[in-house]
Amino acid sequence: MKKIEAIIKPFKLDEVKDALNAIGIQGMTVTEVKGFGRQKGHVELYRGAEYDISFIPKVKIEAVVSADMVEKAVATIEEKAKTGKIGDGKIFVYSLEQVIRIRTGETGGSAI
């Protein structure tokens, strides 16, 4: 089992979510986050004053998938979240030791 975390632009969320559902990934957690990468934020002009925006709003998607679905899921996220512009985000893949469904006590792949 693997955990996939993807930090993407907020307006790409629905497109990524629908594409993941289409390939069979049913569950995910979505969190609104803020952060910056190489671009280190940007400066915006509002009512004649400059504001330094250090943390850019992003969305973090977390999904747990079986090992055989990782490449397909990562490729889907990459394809749907890509705009070709700076700040498209990152995808992280982690190994999971164990998953437990609290309600039933199921473990492993059946708990996903």
The 8 nearest C-alpha neighbors of each residue, nearest first, counted from 0:
[[1, 65, 66, 95, 64, 94, 63, 2],
 [0, 2, 94, 95, 64, 93, 63, 66],
 [1, 3, 63, 93, 92, 62, 94, 64],
 [2, 4, 92, 62, 61, 91, 63, 1],
 [5, 3, 61, 91, 60, 90, 92, 2],
 [4, 6, 90, 60, 59, 89, 7, 91],
 [5, 7, 59, 88, 89, 58, 90, 57],
 [8, 6, 88, 58, 57, 87, 5, 9],
 [7, 9, 57, 11, 10, 58, 87, 88],
 [10, 8, 58, 11, 57, 12, 7, 56],
 [9, 11, 12, 8, 13, 14, 7, 58],
 [12, 10, 9, 14, 80, 8, 13, 15],
 [13, 11, 15, 14, 9, 10, 16, 8],
 [14, 12, 16, 15, 11, 17, 10, 18],
 [13, 15, 17, 11, 12, 16, 18, 79],
 [16, 14, 18, 12, 79, 13, 17, 76],
 [17, 15, 13, 19, 18, 14, 12, 20],
 [16, 18, 20, 14, 19, 15, 13, 21],
 [17, 19, 21, 15, 20, 16, 14, 22],
 [20, 18, 16, 22, 21, 24, 17, 15],
 [19, 21, 24, 17, 23, 18, 22, 25],
 [20, 22, 18, 19, 23, 17, 24, 16],
 [23, 21, 19, 20, 24, 18, 72, 71],
 [24, 22, 20, 21, 25, 19, 18, 68],
 [25, 23, 20, 19, 22, 26, 64, 21],
 [24, 26, 20, 23, 27, 19, 21, 62],
 [27, 25, 24, 62, 28, 63, 111, 20],
 [26, 28, 62, 61, 29, 60, 25, 63],
 [27, 29, 61, 60, 62, 30, 26, 59],
 [30, 28, 60, 59, 61, 27, 58, 31],
 [31, 29, 59, 58, 32, 60, 28, 61],
 [30, 32, 58, 57, 59, 29, 33, 56],
 [33, 31, 57, 58, 56, 30, 59, 34],
 [34, 32, 56, 55, 54, 57, 31, 35],
 [33, 35, 54, 55, 56, 32, 36, 57],
 [36, 34, 39, 54, 55, 40, 38, 37],
 [35, 37, 38, 39, 34, 86, 40, 88],
 [36, 38, 39, 35, 86, 40, 85, 34],
 [37, 39, 36, 40, 35, 86, 41, 85],
 [40, 38, 35, 37, 36, 53, 41, 54],
 [41, 39, 53, 52, 38, 54, 35, 55],
 [40, 42, 52, 51, 53, 43, 39, 38],
 [43, 41, 51, 50, 52, 49, 44, 40],
 [44, 42, 50, 49, 45, 51, 41, 52],
 [43, 45, 49, 48, 47, 50, 46, 42],
 [44, 46, 48, 47, 49, 43, 50, 42],
 [47, 45, 48, 44, 49, 43, 50, 42],
 [46, 48, 45, 44, 49, 50, 43, 42],
 [49, 47, 45, 44, 46, 50, 43, 42],
 [50, 48, 44, 43, 45, 42, 51, 47],
 [49, 51, 43, 42, 52, 44, 48, 45],
 [50, 52, 42, 53, 41, 43, 49, 40],
 [53, 51, 41, 40, 42, 54, 50, 55],
 [54, 52, 40, 51, 39, 41, 55, 35],
 [53, 55, 34, 33, 35, 52, 40, 56],
 [54, 56, 33, 34, 35, 40, 57, 53],
 [57, 55, 33, 32, 54, 34, 58, 31],
 [58, 56, 8, 32, 9, 33, 7, 31],
 [59, 57, 31, 9, 7, 32, 6, 30],
 [60, 58, 6, 30, 5, 29, 31, 7],
 [59, 61, 29, 5, 4, 28, 58, 6],
 [62, 60, 4, 28, 27, 3, 29, 59],
 [63, 61, 27, 3, 2, 64, 26, 28],
 [64, 62, 2, 1, 3, 111, 0, 61],
 [65, 63, 1, 0, 68, 2, 62, 66],
 [64, 66, 0, 68, 67, 1, 108, 69],
 [65, 67, 0, 68, 69, 1, 64, 70],
 [66, 68, 65, 69, 70, 64, 71, 0],
 [69, 67, 71, 65, 66, 70, 72, 64],
 [70, 68, 72, 71, 66, 67, 73, 64],
 [69, 71, 73, 72, 68, 74, 67, 66],
 [70, 72, 74, 68, 69, 73, 75, 22],
 [73, 71, 75, 69, 74, 70, 68, 76],
 [72, 74, 76, 70, 75, 71, 69, 77],
 [73, 75, 77, 71, 72, 76, 70, 78],
 [76, 74, 72, 78, 73, 77, 71, 79],
 [77, 75, 73, 79, 78, 74, 80, 15],
 [76, 78, 74, 75, 80, 79, 81, 73],
 [77, 79, 75, 76, 81, 80, 74, 73],
 [78, 80, 76, 15, 77, 81, 75, 14],
 [81, 79, 77, 11, 76, 78, 15, 7],
 [82, 80, 83, 78, 79, 77, 87, 84],
 [83, 81, 84, 87, 80, 79, 85, 78],
 [82, 84, 81, 85, 87, 86, 80, 78],
 [85, 83, 82, 87, 86, 81, 88, 8],
 [84, 86, 87, 83, 38, 88, 82, 37],
 [85, 87, 88, 84, 38, 36, 8, 7],
 [88, 86, 85, 7, 81, 8, 84, 82],
 [89, 87, 7, 6, 86, 8, 90, 5],
 [88, 90, 6, 5, 91, 7, 87, 4],
 [89, 91, 5, 4, 6, 92, 3, 88],
 [90, 92, 4, 3, 5, 89, 93, 2],
 [93, 91, 3, 2, 4, 1, 90, 94],
 [94, 92, 2, 1, 95, 3, 91, 4],
 [93, 95, 1, 2, 0, 96, 92, 66],
 [96, 94, 1, 0, 97, 93, 2, 98],
 [97, 95, 94, 98, 0, 107, 1, 93],
 [96, 98, 95, 107, 99, 106, 0, 108],
 [97, 99, 107, 106, 110, 100, 96, 111],
 [100, 98, 106, 105, 110, 101, 104, 107],
 [99, 101, 110, 105, 104, 102, 103, 106],
 [100, 102, 104, 103, 99, 105, 110, 106],
 [101, 103, 100, 104, 105, 99, 110, 106],
 [104, 102, 105, 101, 100, 99, 110, 106],
 [103, 105, 100, 101, 102, 99, 106, 110],
 [106, 104, 110, 100, 103, 99, 109, 107],
 [105, 107, 99, 110, 98, 109, 100, 104],
 [108, 106, 98, 109, 110, 97, 99, 105],
 [107, 109, 110, 111, 106, 65, 0, 98],
 [108, 110, 111, 107, 106, 105, 100, 98],
 [111, 109, 100, 106, 105, 108, 107, 99],
 [110, 108, 109, 63, 64, 107, 98, 100]]
